[in-house]
């Protein structure tokens, strides 16, 4: 049960790693197939030896992975918007 609770922190982990540019949405999309395999292996380790239980744990984890991609993309857009605004102000100052 503790392992499942820790794994459900995936969106928060993705948010902080995206802040440091360790993980990007493009990276997470590119390796989605690998993540699915890892999630099912992790679900097999966490649950009793039963395919139904494994699937019951894996499906929410897959959903959390997709939410993590969405959050990461939002963070990236926000950072890009701030960067663009900063560069626009800098260019206006240099033009004067």
N, C-alpha and C positions, 0 to 999 in steps of 0.2 A: 504494500500500500504506500509506503514511503517513496519507493522508486517511481510509482505512477504520479504521485504528487510533485516530485522533482521534475519529471518529464513534462508536466503540464505548465511549467514555467518557460517553455520554448519561445513564445512570443516576446517575453521580457528579455530573454537572452539575446534574441535576434535584434531587438531594439538597441541594446547597449553595444552589441558588436557592430551594428550599422553606424552608430555614432562614431566609432573609431575606424570605420571603413574596413573592418576585418571581413565582414560579410556584406555583399551587395545583393539587391534583388535579382540582378542578372545571374550572379553566381548561384543563387538558390534555385532559380528557374532552370539553369543549365544542368544542375545535378539533382533535379527532382526525382529521376528514376532511381538514382543511388539512395536518395533519402527514403524512398518508399521501401526499398529492400532493408535498409538499416532499421526503419521503424518496425517492420514486421519481425525482424530478428530480435529487436529490443522487446517487442510485445511477447514474443515466445519465451524470452528469459523471465519477464515479469510475471507472466500468468502460469497457471498450472498447465500440464501437457494436454491441452484441449484446444482444437482449432477454433471453436466458437468463442471461447474466452479471449483467445489471441486476437481474433477479428474485432471483438468488442472493445479491446484496448487500442488496437491499431487504427481504427476508423477515427476516433476523436483526435489521435495524434496526427493523422494525415490532415485533418481539418485545421488543427493548430499550426501545422507546417504552412498551409496555405494562408492562414491569417498572418503568420510571421512574414511571409513574402509581401502581403498587402501593407503591413505596418512598416516594413523596411522600405518599400517603395514610397510611402508617405513621408518618411523621414528624409529620404533622398531628395524628393521633390521640394520639401521645405528648405533643406540646405542649399539646393540649387537656386531657389527663389531668393534667399538671403544673399547668396553670392552674386547673383545678377544685379540685385539692388545696390549692393556695395560697389560693384564695378561701374554701374551707371553713375553713382555719386562721384566716384573717383574720376571718371572721364569728364564729368561736368566741371569738377574743380580744376583738372588739368587743362581744360579748354579755355578757362577764364584767365 
